[in-house]
Amino acid sequence: MSLWFKARKGHTLLPLALAVFAGALFAVQDNTVLLPSLVGSPQVALSLFVPVPLLAFLMAVLESRLPAAEASGVRSMTWLDNGLVTAVVGAAVLCSVLIASLQGTGAATTGGRNAAFLAGLMLIGRAWAGQAAVMLPVGWLVTVAVVGFRGNVPRPWTVIALPADDVFAAAASLVVFAIGLAAQIRSSRKTA
């Protein structure tokens, strides 16, 4: 298992990814930015964009493999990959809760929830687009910024723009993450 983790470059990339995630989440705090939109000019929280580097690192780790060797191997790497993704997203959730407690606001907890949602979206896309699926979370963020608000109120389908205490957003994030893990099972043995 340690050889698998080293082959994935997890020992170097994942600590860096989590450090970047935590640092960015701590830096943006509750800041918002005015973004152009088709339906007004919403105040968008900067914390929406924090999971993107984490997901880019995660995709780099998942794609640093030898597909032919893994597909022909006796042991499936699928469960290890899913465990890795779950551990990274779990660590992101823990980081966001810790940072929210340090800052005294609940806004930072959206970083972990959004990381779970966007990671699930990325894994779903990875099943059919491969490494290019790393752009799906970015596309979702752009779509949310452009058409996801009615004034300054986020629409329910955006999920990531909803408040930290929104039950629907938490449930949707868990469901999309679970579907992404299931899609990972199907796609991890593909060689191309």
C-alpha positions as CSV (number, residue, x, y, z in Angstrom):
1,M,0.0,0.0,0.0
2,S,2.8,2.4,0.7
3,L,4.2,1.8,-2.8
4,W,0.8,2.6,-4.2
5,F,0.7,5.8,-2.2
6,K,4.2,6.8,-3.3
7,A,3.4,6.0,-7.0
8,R,0.4,8.3,-6.7
9,K,2.7,11.0,-5.3
10,G,0.3,11.3,-2.4
11,H,3.1,11.8,0.2
12,T,4.2,15.1,-1.5
13,L,1.1,16.4,-3.2
14,L,-1.7,15.8,-0.6
15,P,-0.1,17.7,2.3
16,L,0.6,20.6,0.0
17,A,-3.0,20.5,-1.3
18,L,-4.4,20.6,2.2
19,A,-2.0,23.3,3.3
20,V,-3.1,25.5,0.3
21,F,-6.8,24.7,1.0
22,A,-6.5,25.6,4.7
23,G,-4.4,28.7,4.0
24,A,-6.8,30.0,1.3
25,L,-9.9,29.3,3.5
26,F,-8.3,31.1,6.4
27,A,-7.3,34.1,4.2
28,V,-10.6,34.7,2.5
29,Q,-12.7,34.5,5.7
30,D,-16.1,36.0,5.0
31,N,-15.0,38.2,2.1
32,T,-17.2,38.6,-0.9
33,V,-16.5,39.9,-4.4
34,L,-18.9,41.5,-6.9
35,L,-18.9,39.4,-10.0
36,P,-20.6,40.1,-13.4
37,S,-23.7,38.0,-14.0
38,L,-26.6,37.7,-16.4
39,V,-29.1,38.3,-13.7
40,G,-27.6,41.1,-11.7
41,S,-24.4,41.7,-9.8
42,P,-24.3,39.3,-6.9
43,Q,-21.9,39.4,-4.0
44,V,-20.2,36.0,-4.2
45,A,-18.2,34.6,-1.3
46,L,-14.6,34.1,-2.1
47,S,-14.7,30.8,-0.2
48,L,-16.5,29.3,-3.2
49,F,-13.3,29.2,-5.1
50,V,-11.1,27.7,-2.4
51,P,-11.7,24.0,-3.2
52,V,-10.4,24.4,-6.8
53,P,-6.6,23.9,-6.0
54,L,-7.4,21.0,-3.7
55,L,-9.3,19.3,-6.5
56,A,-6.6,19.9,-9.0
57,F,-4.0,18.3,-6.7
58,L,-6.4,15.4,-6.1
59,M,-6.9,14.8,-9.8
60,A,-3.1,14.9,-10.2
61,V,-2.7,12.3,-7.6
62,L,-5.4,10.1,-9.1
63,E,-4.0,10.4,-12.6
64,S,-0.4,9.7,-11.6
65,R,-0.7,6.0,-12.2
66,L,0.2,3.2,-14.7
67,P,-3.2,2.4,-16.1
68,A,-2.3,-0.7,-18.0
69,A,-0.4,-2.2,-15.0
70,E,-3.3,-1.4,-12.7
71,A,-6.0,-2.8,-15.1
72,S,-4.1,-6.1,-15.4
73,G,-3.2,-6.4,-11.8
74,V,-4.8,-9.0,-9.5
75,R,-5.7,-6.5,-6.8
76,S,-8.0,-3.6,-7.7
77,M,-6.8,-0.1,-6.8
78,T,-10.4,1.2,-6.8
79,W,-10.9,0.8,-3.1
80,L,-7.6,2.5,-2.4
81,D,-8.4,5.3,-4.7
82,N,-11.8,5.8,-3.1
83,G,-10.3,5.6,0.3
84,L,-7.8,8.3,-0.7
85,V,-10.5,10.6,-2.1
86,T,-12.6,10.1,1.0
87,A,-9.7,10.8,3.3
88,V,-8.8,14.0,1.4
89,V,-12.3,15.3,1.4
90,G,-12.7,14.3,5.1
91,A,-9.5,16.2,5.9
92,A,-10.9,19.2,4.0
93,V,-14.1,19.1,6.0
94,L,-12.1,18.9,9.2
95,C,-9.9,21.8,8.1
96,S,-12.9,23.9,7.3
97,V,-14.6,23.2,10.7
98,L,-11.3,24.0,12.5
99,I,-10.9,27.2,10.7
100,A,-14.5,28.2,11.3
101,S,-14.0,27.6,15.0
102,L,-10.8,29.7,15.0
103,Q,-12.6,32.6,13.1
104,G,-15.7,32.4,15.2
105,T,-18.0,32.1,12.1
106,G,-19.7,29.2,10.4
107,A,-18.9,30.5,6.9
108,A,-15.7,28.6,6.6
109,T,-17.5,25.3,7.0
110,T,-18.9,25.8,3.5
111,G,-15.4,25.1,2.2
112,G,-15.5,21.5,3.2
113,R,-19.1,21.0,2.1
114,N,-18.2,22.5,-1.3
115,A,-15.1,20.4,-1.6
116,A,-17.2,17.3,-1.2
117,F,-19.8,18.4,-3.8
118,L,-17.2,19.5,-6.3
119,A,-15.0,16.4,-5.8
120,G,-18.1,14.3,-6.5
121,L,-18.8,16.3,-9.6
122,M,-15.2,15.9,-10.7
123,L,-15.3,12.1,-10.1
124,I,-18.5,11.7,-12.1
125,G,-17.0,13.6,-15.0
126,R,-13.8,11.6,-14.7
127,A,-15.7,8.4,-15.6
128,W,-16.3,9.8,-19.2
129,A,-13.8,12.6,-19.6
130,G,-10.7,11.4,-17.8
131,Q,-8.3,14.0,-16.5
132,A,-10.1,16.8,-18.3
133,A,-12.9,16.4,-15.7
134,V,-10.8,18.6,-13.4
135,M,-12.4,21.5,-15.2
136,L,-16.0,20.5,-14.2
137,P,-15.8,22.1,-10.8
138,V,-14.5,25.3,-12.5
139,G,-17.3,25.2,-15.0
140,W,-19.8,24.7,-12.1
141,L,-18.3,27.8,-10.3
142,V,-18.6,29.9,-13.4
143,T,-22.2,28.8,-14.0
144,V,-23.1,29.6,-10.4
145,A,-21.5,33.0,-10.7
146,V,-23.2,33.8,-14.0
147,V,-26.7,32.5,-13.5
148,G,-26.9,31.1,-10.0
149,F,-28.2,34.2,-8.2
150,R,-31.4,36.1,-8.1
151,G,-30.2,39.4,-6.8
152,N,-27.9,38.3,-4.0
153,V,-29.9,35.2,-3.1
154,P,-28.4,32.0,-4.5
155,R,-30.8,29.6,-6.3
156,P,-31.2,26.2,-4.6
157,W,-29.6,24.2,-7.5
158,T,-26.3,26.0,-7.0
159,V,-25.6,24.0,-3.8
160,I,-22.2,25.6,-3.2
161,A,-23.5,29.1,-2.9
162,L,-26.1,28.2,-0.2
163,P,-25.4,29.2,3.5
164,A,-23.3,27.0,5.7
165,D,-26.3,25.7,7.7
166,D,-28.4,24.7,4.7
167,V,-29.5,21.1,5.1
168,F,-30.3,20.6,1.4
169,A,-26.8,21.7,0.4
170,A,-25.2,19.3,2.9
171,A,-27.4,16.4,1.7
172,A,-26.8,17.2,-2.0
173,S,-23.1,17.4,-1.4
174,L,-23.1,13.9,0.3
175,V,-25.2,12.4,-2.5
176,V,-23.1,13.8,-5.3
177,F,-19.9,12.7,-3.5
178,A,-21.3,9.2,-3.1
179,I,-22.3,9.1,-6.8
180,G,-18.8,10.3,-7.7
181,L,-17.2,7.5,-5.6
182,A,-19.5,5.0,-7.4
183,A,-18.4,6.4,-10.8
184,Q,-14.8,6.1,-9.7
185,I,-15.3,2.3,-9.2
186,R,-16.4,2.0,-12.8
187,S,-13.7,4.3,-14.3
188,S,-10.6,3.4,-12.3
189,R,-9.8,0.2,-14.3
190,K,-10.0,1.9,-17.7
191,T,-6.7,2.2,-19.5
192,A,-7.5,5.1,-21.7
